[in-house]
Amino acid sequence: MESRSIAFGFLAVLTALACALVLAAVAASPAFAMETERWTAKSNQDSGNQIMGGTPTRVTWQGQSAEDESVATVSLALPEGTVVDAANVAVTVLDGLERLDFASAVTTDGAQVNVAFDEAAPAGAMIMIECNECVLPPSGGQFPVAGTYTVEGGAAQDIPDGGKTIDVVGTSAAEQMSKWLAAQPAVQAWNSVKFLHLFLDPTIAITSVPAVFQGWILAILMVIISFPLAIPLGLMWSFMRMAKNRVLCAIASCYINIIRGTPLFLQIYIAYFGLPQMGVNISGFWMGIIVLFLNSSAYLAEIFRAGIQSIPKGQFEASRSLGMSGAQTMIHVIIPQTVRRVIPTMTSEFILMYKDTSLLAAVGVYEIISNAKIITAATGNMTPYIVGALFYLVVTIPATRAINHMEKKLADGGRKRKKARAQAEAAGVIESAPVAMRAVAADGDADMTLSMRLSESFAVSPEGAAYGAEKKALRHKARRDSKDGKGDPRE
């Protein structure tokens, strides 16, 4: 019993000593009386709101001292690798809303900013340190508040971070290139001219390329999806427009006239702001695709209709006389010739659709113009629009050259066919061909067919050539007699 009492007394003494040590440690530890109100950096990104390393920005720290402490010095430890100049550091002391006139000395030691007041700031004052033209580490990272401050009397305490951090993104290759260009004498001389600087600043052009490129990819993707969808729809509208059924013809005519008679911009607004009110909610990207291919289908319908109607009626009649149905005639004879004729016009429609994607910027689709507009608003410079124009030309100029090449090729092909036919007539290969056959051959496609057959005739003997000419003449006479109701003379 006695030994148990001794053990209990010894345990009580140890507990009392431990409590005394804890109380002493708490009394000796510094109290974080100051509160960090603000720890921020200004965005320095042309095409966004992020903070980039390696590019000048403004870092601001703001702390509220306690009611019973007067701050004498503040040492703010910026992230390692930061470049800051003491001449660009501004210190402000506020007592409530009143700005106090306090003299201070600012020095820098690497990435550390030291502020020493000539006399201690009054208790409860708010202290703000602004580091202008401060270059944060290019590698980026997440940086909390770090540093110390001393109160009147010399006691030093750590600055509490308050859970606030500055998130810095690494400098992109475009930003690094822009920074290098800005230091070049030639670029500086170029930008010294106000007009050149406003419309084509090389430093802003470089930083604009990534954002505008993303919009360019989106515009190309929309056209690649929309245009193939518009082709079969336009072909359907053209068949309906030419149909003998008055109802189908009226429906197609009404659709084509309405779409072609109203601006695409108005159609975009109706689709984007009208359909959601009816409960139809589609993303901006797919809504843009739907509007583009519906609009383009009306124009393609007229292109196809003109191409089909440009084929001579003799082509239809000859196909039907050979036993082909109307559908077979259209699929195997008419449409292949129509496509060959309308390819240049279809390519022009493709170019127009690609340029019309710029109208989608008005409804929040982030294509070329929309991204360029964001950068222009941030920089106050027109260069991003010039960059956007170059991205349009990357597609439109090659497409225009392709159209010119196709038209020239078709024209050269027509001249070659006429020359081959003249040579065949001079050689006497088609002397037996009647005048009616030559009239049909005057058409471009019929002339091409005849030239192909004549080339085969040149490859055989004179007897074979004469046989081929005679056979063609008989075939033409059979078609003519069939049309006149006389039957086939070969029977």
C-alpha positions in Angstrom: 0.0 0.0 0.0 2.8 2.4 0.9 4.8 1.6 -2.3 1.6 2.4 -4.3 1.3 5.8 -2.7 4.9 6.6 -3.4 4.5 5.7 -7.1 1.3 7.8 -7.4 3.1 10.8 -5.8 6.0 10.5 -8.2 3.7 10.3 -11.2 1.9 13.5 -10.0 5.2 15.4 -9.7 6.2 14.4 -13.3 2.8 15.5 -14.6 3.1 18.9 -13.0 6.6 19.4 -14.4 5.4 18.5 -17.9 2.6 21.0 -17.7 5.0 23.7 -16.5 7.3 23.1 -19.4 4.4 23.3 -21.9 3.2 26.6 -20.4 6.7 28.0 -20.6 7.1 26.9 -24.2 3.8 28.5 -25.1 4.8 31.8 -23.3 8.2 31.9 -25.1 6.9 31.1 -28.6 6.2 34.1 -30.9 2.5 35.0 -31.5 1.5 35.5 -35.1 -0.4 38.7 -34.4 0.0 40.1 -38.0 -2.4 38.8 -40.6 -1.7 38.5 -44.3 -4.5 40.2 -46.1 -3.2 39.9 -49.6 -0.6 38.0 -51.6 -1.2 38.3 -55.3 0.5 38.9 -58.7 -0.9 40.7 -61.7 -1.6 38.6 -64.8 1.0 39.1 -67.5 -0.4 36.8 -70.2 -1.6 38.4 -73.4 -4.1 35.7 -74.3 -5.3 34.7 -70.8 -5.3 35.6 -67.1 -2.5 33.5 -65.8 0.8 34.6 -64.2 3.8 33.6 -66.3 7.3 33.2 -65.0 10.1 35.0 -66.8 7.9 38.0 -67.6 7.6 41.2 -65.6 4.6 41.5 -63.4 3.5 43.2 -60.1 3.7 41.2 -56.9 1.7 42.7 -53.9 1.8 41.7 -50.2 -0.5 43.3 -47.7 -0.5 42.7 -44.0 -2.6 43.9 -41.1 -0.7 44.4 -37.8 -2.3 43.7 -34.4 -3.7 46.5 -32.2 -0.8 46.2 -29.8 2.2 45.9 -32.1 4.2 48.5 -34.0 6.1 47.1 -37.0 9.6 48.4 -37.5 10.9 46.3 -40.4 9.5 43.8 -42.9 11.6 41.2 -44.8 9.6 39.6 -47.7 11.2 36.5 -49.2 10.1 36.2 -52.8 10.4 32.8 -54.7 14.0 31.8 -55.4 15.1 32.9 -58.8 13.0 36.1 -58.7 14.5 39.2 -60.1 13.4 42.5 -58.4 14.9 46.0 -58.2 14.7 48.1 -55.0 13.8 51.1 -57.1 10.6 49.4 -58.3 9.4 48.6 -54.8 6.6 50.8 -53.4 5.7 50.8 -49.6 2.3 52.1 -48.3 1.1 52.4 -44.7 -2.6 52.9 -44.1 -4.5 53.6 -40.9 -7.9 52.6 -41.8 -8.7 54.4 -45.0 -6.1 57.1 -44.3 -2.7 56.9 -46.0 0.1 57.7 -43.6 3.3 59.5 -44.7 6.0 57.2 -43.4 9.5 57.2 -44.7 11.2 53.9 -45.3 14.3 52.5 -46.8 14.1 49.6 -49.3 16.9 47.2 -50.1 17.0 43.9 -51.9 19.2 40.9 -51.4 18.7 38.6 -54.3 15.0 37.6 -54.1 14.5 39.1 -50.7 13.0 42.6 -50.2 13.8 44.4 -46.9 11.8 47.4 -45.7 12.9 49.4 -42.7 10.8 52.3 -41.4 12.5 55.4 -40.1 10.1 55.1 -37.1 7.9 52.2 -36.2 4.5 52.1 -37.9 1.6 52.7 -35.5 -0.1 49.8 -33.9 -2.9 48.3 -36.0 -1.6 49.8 -39.2 -1.9 48.1 -42.6 1.3 47.7 -44.5 1.4 47.1 -48.3 4.5 46.3 -50.3 4.3 46.4 -54.2 7.1 44.9 -56.2 6.7 46.4 -59.7 8.5 44.9 -62.8 9.1 41.8 -60.8 10.2 38.8 -62.8 9.2 35.5 -61.2 11.0 32.2 -61.8 10.6 31.1 -65.5 10.1 27.5 -64.4 6.8 28.4 -62.6 5.4 26.8 -59.5 3.2 27.5 -56.5 4.6 30.0 -54.0 3.2 30.8 -50.5 4.1 33.9 -48.4 7.5 33.8 -46.7 9.4 36.3 -44.7 9.7 37.9 -41.3 8.9 41.2 -39.5 10.1 42.9 -36.4 8.2 45.0 -33.9 9.3 48.0 -31.9 11.8 46.6 -29.4 13.5 44.2 -31.7 11.3 41.0 -31.4 11.2 39.1 -34.8 8.3 37.0 -36.0 7.5 35.1 -39.1 4.9 36.5 -41.5 1.9 34.2 -41.5 1.0 32.9 -45.0 -2.8 32.9 -44.3 -3.2 30.0 -46.8 -2.5 32.3 -49.7 -0.3 31.3 -52.7 0.7 32.7 -56.1 0.4 30.2 -58.9 3.0 30.8 -61.7 3.0 29.0 -65.0 6.2 28.3 -66.9 7.1 30.6 -69.8 6.1 29.1 -73.2 8.4 29.0 -76.2 6.3 31.7 -77.9 6.7 34.0 -74.8 10.4 33.4 -74.8 10.7 34.2 -78.5 8.6 37.3 -78.0 10.9 38.4 -75.1 14.0 37.8 -77.3 12.5 39.8 -80.2 11.6 42.7 -77.9 15.3 43.1 -77.1 16.4 43.2 -80.7 17.3 46.7 -82.1 15.5 46.0 -85.4 12.3 45.2 -83.7 12.6 48.2 -81.4 13.1 50.4 -84.5 10.1 48.8 -86.2 7.8 49.4 -83.1 9.0 53.0 -82.8 6.7 53.7 -85.8 3.2 54.0 -84.3 1.4 52.6 -87.3 3.6 49.5 -87.6 3.5 48.9 -83.9 -0.3 49.1 -83.8 -1.0 46.8 -86.7 2.0 44.4 -86.8 4.0 44.2 -83.5 6.3 41.2 -83.9 6.4 40.5 -80.2 2.6 40.3 -80.0 2.3 38.4 -83.2 4.5 35.6 -81.8 2.4 35.3 -78.6 -0.8 35.4 -80.6 0.0 32.4 -82.8 -0.8 29.6 -80.2 -4.2 31.0 -79.3 -5.2 31.8 -82.9 -3.9 28.4 -84.1 -6.3 26.7 -81.7 -9.2 28.7 -83.2 -7.9 27.8 -86.7 -8.0 24.1 -85.9 -11.6 24.5 -84.6 -12.7 26.4 -87.8 -11.1 23.8 -90.1 -12.7 21.0 -88.1 -16.2 22.6 -88.4 -15.8 23.0 -92.2 -14.5 19.5 -92.7 -17.6 18.2 -90.9 -20.1 20.6 -92.4 -19.1 20.6 -96.1 -19.4 16.8 -96.7 -22.8 16.9 -95.0 -24.0 19.7 -97.2 -23.2 17.9 -100.5 -25.8 15.1 -100.3 -28.3 17.4 -98.8 -27.8 19.9 -101.6 -28.1 17.2 -104.2 -31.4 16.1 -102.6 -32.7 19.7 -102.7 -31.7 20.0 -106.4 -33.5 16.8 -107.4 -36.6 18.1 -105.5 -36.3 21.4 -107.2 -36.3 19.7 -110.6 -39.0 17.1 -109.7 -42.3 17.0 -111.7 -44.1 16.7 -108.4 -45.3 20.2 -107.6 -45.3 19.6 -103.8 -41.6 18.5 -103.7 -40.7 21.3 -106.1 -42.5 23.9 -103.9 -40.8 22.6 -100.7 -37.3 22.8 -102.2 -37.9 26.2 -103.8 -39.2 27.6 -100.5 -36.2 26.3 -98.5 -33.6 27.4 -101.1 -35.1 30.9 -101.5 -35.4 31.5 -97.8 -31.9 30.4 -97.0 -30.3 32.2 -99.9 -32.4 35.3 -99.3 -31.5 35.9 -95.6 -28.0 36.6 -94.1 -26.1 33.8 -92.5 -25.5 36.0 -89.5 -29.3 36.2 -88.9 -29.6 32.4 -89.3 -26.9 32.0 -86.7 -28.7 34.3 -84.2 -32.0 32.5 -84.7 -30.4 29.1 -84.1 -28.3 30.1 -81.1 -30.8 32.2 -79.3 -34.2 30.9 -80.6 -33.7 27.2 -80.3 -32.7 27.2 -76.6 -36.0 29.0 -75.8 -37.8 26.0 -77.4 -35.9 23.6 -75.2 -33.3 22.6 -77.8 -29.9 22.9 -76.2 -26.9 22.0 -78.3 -23.2 23.0 -77.8 -21.9 26.0 -79.7 -19.6 23.8 -81.8 -22.3 21.5 -83.1 -24.8 24.3 -83.5 -22.3 26.0 -85.7 -21.9 22.9 -87.8 -25.6 22.5 -88.2 -26.1 26.1 -89.3 -23.2 26.0 -91.7 -24.2 22.8 -93.6 -27.9 23.8 -93.8 -26.9 27.2 -95.2 -24.4 25.7 -97.7 -26.8 23.0 -98.9 -29.1 25.7 -100.4 -26.3 27.1 -102.4 -25.0 23.7 -103.5 -28.5 22.8 -104.6 -28.5 25.6 -107.1 -24.9 24.7 -108.2 -25.9 21.0 -108.8 -29.2 22.0 -110.5 -27.3 24.3 -112.9 -24.7 21.6 -113.6 -27.4 18.9 -114.3 -29.4 21.2 -116.6 -26.2 22.1 -118.5 -26.0 18.5 -119.7 -27.6 18.2 -123.2 -30.9 16.4 -123.4 -29.4 14.1 -126.0 -27.4 12.4 -123.1 -30.6 11.5 -121.4 -32.3 10.3 -124.6 -29.2 8.2 -125.7 -29.0 6.5 -122.2 -32.7 5.7 -122.2 -32.5 4.3 -125.8 -29.8 1.9 -124.5 -32.3 0.5 -122.0 -31.1 2.4 -118.9 -33.6 3.5 -116.3 -33.9 7.1 -115.2 -32.0 6.3 -112.0 -29.2 4.5 -113.8 -29.0 7.4 -116.3 -28.6 9.9 -113.5 -26.1 7.9 -111.5 -23.9 6.5 -114.3 -24.1 9.2 -117.0 -25.4 12.6 -115.7 -24.0 12.9 -112.2 -20.3 12.0 -113.2 -20.4 14.7 -115.9 -22.1 17.2 -113.5 -19.5 16.7 -110.8 -16.7 17.3 -113.2 -18.3 20.6 -114.2 -19.2 21.9 -110.8 -16.0 21.1 -108.9 -14.6 24.6 -109.3 -17.8 26.2 -108.1 -18.0 23.7 -105.2 -14.5 24.6 -104.2 -15.5 28.3 -104.1 -18.4 27.4 -101.8 -15.9 25.6 -99.6 -13.8 28.7 -99.3 -16.9 30.8 -98.5 -18.0 28.4 -95.8 -14.5 28.5 -94.3 -14.6 32.3 -94.2 -18.1 32.3 -92.8 -16.9 30.6 -89.6 -15.8 34.0 -88.5 -19.4 35.0 -88.0 -19.7 32.4 -85.2 -17.4 34.6 -83.0 -20.6 36.7 -82.3 -22.2 33.8 -80.4 -19.2 32.7 -78.4 -17.6 30.0 -80.6 -13.8 30.3 -80.0 -12.6 30.2 -83.5 -10.0 32.5 -85.2 -11.6 35.9 -84.8 -12.9 35.2 -81.3 -9.4 34.3 -80.0 -7.9 37.2 -81.8 -10.4 39.5 -80.2 -9.6 38.3 -76.7 -5.9 39.1 -77.2 -6.6 42.5 -78.8 -8.7 43.4 -75.8 -5.8 42.5 -73.5 -3.1 44.2 -75.4 -4.9 47.1 -77.1 -3.1 46.1 -80.4 -4.5 45.1 -83.7 -1.8 42.6 -84.5 -3.8 39.5 -83.4 -6.4 40.3 -86.2 -3.5 40.4 -88.7 -2.3 37.0 -87.5 -5.9 35.7 -87.9 -6.0 37.0 -91.5 -2.8 35.1 -92.2 -4.5 31.9 -90.9 -7.4 32.4 -93.3 -5.0 33.0 -96.2 -3.2 29.7 -95.5 -6.4 27.9 -96.7 -8.0 30.3 -99.2 -4.9 31.0 -101.3 -4.1 27.3 -102.1 -7.8 26.6 -102.6 -8.0 29.5 -105.1 -4.9 28.3 -106.9 -6.5 24.8 -107.1 -9.6 26.2 -108.7 -7.6 28.1 -111.3 -5.6 25.0 -112.0 -8.7 22.9 -112.5 -10.4 25.4 -114.7 -7.2 25.7 -116.8 -6.9 21.9 -117.0 -10.5 21.6 -118.2 -10.0 24.3 -120.8 -6.7 22.7 -122.0 -8.5 19.4 -122.2 -11.2 20.9 -124.4 -8.7 22.4 -126.8 -6.8 19.1 -127.0 -10.0 17.2 -127.8 -10.9 19.7 -130.6 -7.4 19.4 -132.0 -7.5 15.6 -131.9 -10.9 15.6 -133.7 -9.5 18.0 -136.4 -6.6 15.7 -136.9 -8.9 12.7 -137.2 -11.0 14.4 -139.8 -7.9 15.4 -141.7 -6.8 11.7 -141.7 -10.2 10.7 -143.0 -11.0 8.5 -140.0 -14.4 10.0 -139.5 -15.2 11.1 -143.0 -18.2 8.6 -143.0 -19.6 10.2 -139.9 -22.8 12.1 -140.7 -23.3 15.8 -139.9 -25.7 14.9 -137.0 -22.9 13.0 -135.3 -20.6 16.0 -135.5 -23.3 18.2 -134.0 -23.6 15.9 -131.0 -19.8 15.8 -130.8 -19.7 19.6 -130.5 -20.7 19.2 -126.8 -17.6 19.0 -124.5 -18.4 15.6 -122.9 -19.5 14.0 -126.2 -16.4 15.4 -127.8 -14.2 13.9 -125.1 -15.9 10.5 -125.6 -15.4 10.7 -129.4 -11.7 11.7 -128.9 -11.2 8.6 -126.7 -12.7 6.4 -129.4 -10.6 8.1 -132.1 -7.5 7.5 -130.1 -8.3 3.8 -130.0 -8.9 3.9 -133.8 -5.4 5.5 -134.4 -3.9 2.5 -132.5 -5.2 -0.1 -135.0 -4.7 -0.6 -138.7 -6.4 1.6 -141.3 -8.9 -1.2 -141.9 -9.7 -1.2 -138.2 -10.0 2.5 -138.2 -12.4 2.5 -141.1 -14.4 -0.3 -139.4 -14.5 1.7 -136.2 -15.7 4.8 -138.1 -18.3 2.9 -139.9 -19.5 1.2 -136.7 -19.9 4.5 -135.0 -21.8 6.0 -138.0 -24.2 3.0 -137.9 -24.7 3.3 -134.2 -25.5 7.0 -134.5 -27.9 6.3 -137.4 -29.6 3.6 -135.3 -30.2 6.1 -132.5 -31.5 8.7 -135.0 -33.8 6.3 -136.7 -35.0 5.0 -133.4 -35.9 8.6 -132.4 -37.7 9.1 -135.8 -39.6 5.8 -135.3 -38.1 4.0 -138.2 -36.5 1.2 -136.2 -33.0 -0.1 -136.4 -31.7 -0.5 -140.0 -29.4 -3.3 -138.9 -32.4 -5.6 -138.3 
